[in-house]
Amino acid sequence: MAFSLDVANTTIHNMGYKGIGDGDDQSTALGVPEDSPFRMAPHEGQVDPLWDFGRDEMIRLCRLHEEEVGIMYPVMKIQSVIEHVRHLTAYMESARKQGLTPSLNDEKTLQLKIVMSCALVVEEHGHSEKACKLIDSMEAVLNRKLMVEPVDFVSLPALLLLAGYRFLANEEILAWRVMGQVTRLCLEMGIHRTTGIAKIQNEEDRKNALNSFWSAYVLDRRWAFNTGLPFVVTDEEIDPDLPMPEEHPYLVAMITYSRLGAKVWRQVAHFGPVLARELRYEDMEQLDQEILQWYEHVPEEVKLRNWDKEKQMTTTPSYNLQRLRVWTYLRYNQIRIWLYTPILHSATSIMSHFVQAQRVVDLAKDTIRYLSHLNSTTNLYRKIQVFYHQFLTSAISVLFLASVHAPVRFSPICREEFYMGLELVKDLSAKSWVSQRLWRTISSLKEVAPSIGLRNQPDEDAHSSAALTMAGLASGRMSTSPATIAPFGRSSLSTTPTIPQHQAPNMETAQSPNNGVRIQNEMSRIFEGYMGLNGFASGGEDGFGGQQPSTSLPPTTAGVSNPYVDNVFFHFREMF
């Protein structure tokens, strides 16, 4: 016992606190200063959830985080976090023997708790009760650091990972909000300029601050692109002489990728308000050449060539590098899909730019085939679905749009990959933002089905109806006109919420474990319905359970616009 107390005292002194036994009450018994985050507030009856974890479990979660998240964004040294675990658990063991369980929210422990939270949501595919409790225990402290307390670069890693946690927990808008504020803190500290970085005396701290800024830069743009909302910092505001994090080739590749993404954003923005506007073909081709050159200059260790010829990935020392190659390649396809997708908004546009339409279809097919390959040969896809589904949904949408607007040309060559993509949707969690987007798209498509000669099944699955309603509630049932489409297809903030048409269903029903299967079935029925309208259905029914549409409705043929289906583009606005 005496030895344990000595260890605890030494640890506490190293952490900047007094030793056990130096005070009277619970807080002072642990030698915790009045203003310390270690103090337990008198009105708080709950025990910090960190006390539910043992040392081995903390270390395991740290290593899991490093494998799944840390390799992309090096904002903290995981070994130093693990070292803190060893000191902290020695202190916790001694405190527990004294019957004491104070709150644990000093800077290093905040980093530990957010690392553990990220690892838990990865491990549990987007939702973890344990992670929620950890976040709740420190949210007030983190929010003060974000909005109230003086700026400190030491706090950046935990705040960056808080945004990452929100994304991994399927809260993409919150991830965008938090990362936007973190980026503003970076600007406030001046670490986007060499003069600001030079003010940091310690070399290791300078390096960490630089990595934090560039990670914030990349993620701020990524979630802006994903949500259709603005990013914070423009390239013109960043010191052109600011060093790159050369020790981390993947992060360097994503920095240059993000710069290209901003250019694509500006290009795609032209297709929001008025889709009939003349396509900027020359600008598209120029941007595509820049994207091709970008990938050509990506460091070889994170570049993928001929994925179908590479050997199956195994857990080897190069395993992390192999995953970085996967992610770089998927982003390479994705940015080109973003660039060319507006061409698919009508049959007329497709026929006017057929080479580019074929190009985006080929990219979407390649993405789906590669994701299917990953799913069948590795556990990467299943381990962190929230990351991969963003690529899947945009690829599925491309194939749907191409098949509907130019069925003669694209329906036969897209069908196999379309259903291959739907097969991957089967495991999609009902709580994910991707799931909610898909349900809103399905709902939107089903609403217009009667106007184009398709009718819904009278005995429609009650679970699907519930999920459709929940998706509407999750989005505020935004009623969006073509005039308010934001870049990359997202609804702009000027949309007007309307009251949901149905009462909210039971949450458990809407979030059924069979959610992905129902999405798969609904998308399949809608796809075959539109193909039936165009004379390309695989069966005798329209795919919605009704009969073939009236022959008085004009079919869409290659090069001939059909007003009944040419508005399909709008219903997929959230999928890119």
DRENLUMZA-623930 format. One record per residue (C-alpha): x, y, z. Coordinates in steps of 0.2 Angstrom, whole numbers, plus 5000, padded with zeros to 4 digits. Layout:
// DRENLUMZA-623930
XYZ;...
This chain:
// DRENLUMZA-623930
500050005000;501450125005;502350084988;500650124978;500450284987;502250334983;501950294965;500350394965;501250544974;502650544961;501350534947;500350674954;501850784956;502350754938;500650804933;500850964943;499750924958;500050894976;500150724984;498850614991;498450655010;498950835009;497150905011;495450875020;494050845008;493950734992;494750864981;496150924993;496450744998;497050714981;497950884981;496950954967;497051144965;495351244966;495351284948;495951114942;494951014929;495350864941;494050934954;492350854955;491050984955;490050974971;488350964962;488950824951;488450654957;489050554942;490750464942;491850504928;491650364915;493550344913;493550254929;492550114921;494150074910;495649974915;497450014909;497449874896;495849934888;496450114887;498050064879;497049944867;495950094862;497450204859;498250084847;496550054838;496350244836;498150254829;497850114817;496150184810;496250374812;497950434818;498850374802;497850494792;498050644803;499550654814;498950784827;499650694842;501050564847;500050414852;501550344862;501450494873;499650464876;499950284881;501350344893;500050454901;498950304903;500250214913;500450364925;498650404926;498050224930;499350214944;498650374951;496850304949;497250144957;497850234973;496450354973;495150214971;495950124986;495550284996;493750284990;494050434979;493450454961;493750634955;493350704938;494850684926;494950824913;496750894913;497450924896;498250754893;496750664900;495650754888;496750694874;496650514880;494750524882;494450594865;495650464857;494650324866;492950394861;493550394842;494150214844;492550164852;491450234838;492550154825;492449984834;490549994836;490250064818;489650244822;488750234839;489450184856;488650214873;490350214882;490950344869;489450454873;489750454891;491550494889;491150644878;489750704890;491050704904;492150824895;491050924883;490851074894;492751084896;493051064877;491651194873;492551324884;494151294875;493251314858;492351464862;492851554878;494651524885;496251604878;496951524862;498251384866;498951274852;499251134866;497351114865;497151094847;497450904846;495950864857;494850994848;495350924831;494950744837;493250804844;492750854826;493350684820;492350604834;490750694827;491050634810;491450454815;489850464826;488850504810;488650694815;489350774800;488650944802;489350954820;491050894813;490951044801;490451164814;491851104826;493251104813;492751274807;492951344824;494651254826;495251324810;494751494816;495751464832;497251424821;497051584811;496951684828;498551604834;499351644817;500051474814;499451484796;501051604794;502851564796;503051714808;501751634819;502551464819;504251544823;503551614839;503351434846;505051404855;505051214856;505451124840;504250974844;502851094848;503151194832;503051034822;501450984831;500651154828;501051144810;500250964809;498751024818;498551174806;498651074790;497550934797;496251074801;496451144784;496150974775;494650924786;493851094786;493751084767;493250904767;491750924778;491351084768;491350984752;490250844760;488950964767;488951094754;489351224767;490751354766;492551314772;493451444783;495151484776;495551524758;497251484750;497651664748;497651684767;498951554770;500851604769;501551524753;503151484763;502251394777;503151224778;502251064773;502250914784;503450824774;503650674786;501850634782;501650604764;499750564765;499350724773;500450824760;499450734746;497750784755;498350964756;498650984738;497050884735;496051014745;496751154735;496051064719;494451034728;494151214731;494351244712;493151104708;491951184721;491951344711;491751254695;490251154701;489451304709;488951354692;487751214690;486751244706;485451384703;485151354684;485651194677;485251254659;486751364660;488051324647;489351194653;491151254655;491851114645;493551194643;493751234662;493251054666;494550984655;495851094662;495451054680;495350864675;497150884669;497650964685;496850824695;497750694684;499450784687;499050794706;498950604707;500450574696;501450674708;500750594724;502150514734;502350334728;502050254745;500250314745;499950294726;498950144720;499150074702;498149934694;497149884710;496449734702;498149664700;498749694717;498949554730;497649534744;498149654759;498749574774;499249634791;501049674788;502149824792;501549904776;499749874780;499450054785;500350114769;499150004759;497650084767;498350254764;498450204745;496650154746;496050314753;497050424741;496450324726;494650334731;494850524733;495650534716;494050454709;492950554719;493550724715;493350684696;491650614699;491250784707;491950874692;490950784679;489250744688;488350904682;488450834664;487250704669;485850824674;484850794657;484850684642;485350844631;486850884642;487450704641;487350694622;488150864621;489650804631;489550614629;491450584631;491350664648;489750574653;490550414649;492050464659;491150494675;490150334672;491750234671;492450324687;490850274696;490950094690;492750084695;492450154712;491050024716;492049884709;493549934720;492449954736;491649784732;493449714730;493949784747;492349714755;492649544749;494549534752;494849634767;493949694783;494349884779;492649924772;491649844787;492849924800;492450104796;490950114785;490650294788;492150334778;491850224763;490050254761;490250434755;491150364740;489850224737;488350344737;489050464724;489550324713;487750234714;486950404710;488050434695;487450264688;485650294692;485650464683;486650404668;485450254666;483850364668;484350504656;485250404643;484550224645;485050164627;486850194630;487050174649;485750064656;486449894650;488249944655;487850014672;486649884679;487949764686;488849894696;487249974701;486749814710;488449784716;488449954725;486749914732;487449754739;488649854749;487249964756;486449814765;487549834781;487150024782;486750084799;485050184801;485950314812;487150364799;487050524789;487250424773;485750324777;484750474781;485250554764;484750394755;483050384763;482750574759;483250534741;482050384740;480650484748;480950624735;480950504721;479350414727;478450574728;478650614710;478350434704;476450454701;476750614690;477850504678;476650364677;477350254691;476350204706;476950144723;476449974731;474849994741;475549874754;477149964756;478349904770;477849994786;479749994791;480150084775;478850214778;479450244796;481250264790;480650384776;479850494789;481250484801;482450544787;481250694784;481250734802;483150724803;483250854789;481850964795;480950904780;481851034769;480851084754;482051134741;481851214725;483051204710;483551384714;484251344731;485451204726;487151234734;488851174727;489150984726;487250964726;486851014744;485351114749;485851294753;485351374770;483951474761;482851324761;481251324770;480751194782;478951114781;477951014793;478250824791;476750744783;476650594795;476850584814;478550524820;478650334820;479350234834;481250264834;481650084835;480650044820;481450184809;483150124815;482949944812;484449834810;483749784792;483849974787;485149934774;484249794766;482649904765;483650044757;484349914744;482549854740;481850034738;483250094727;483149934716;481249954714;481450144710;482850104697;481849964689;480350084689;481250214679;482050094668;480250024664;479650194660;481050204647;480750024641;482249944649;481549864664;482249684668;480449624672;478649644668;478249764682;478749944684;479849914699;478650004711;477449854711;476249944699;475949904680;476949974666;476650154663;475450224650;476050214632;475550394631;477050454641;478550484630;480050374633;481750444635;482950394622;484750434619;484750614614;482950654617;482450744632;480950684642;480250814654;479550674665;481250614670;482450754667;482150824685;482950664692;484550754695;483850864709;483250714719;485050654720;485750824726;486350764743;487250614736;488850694730;
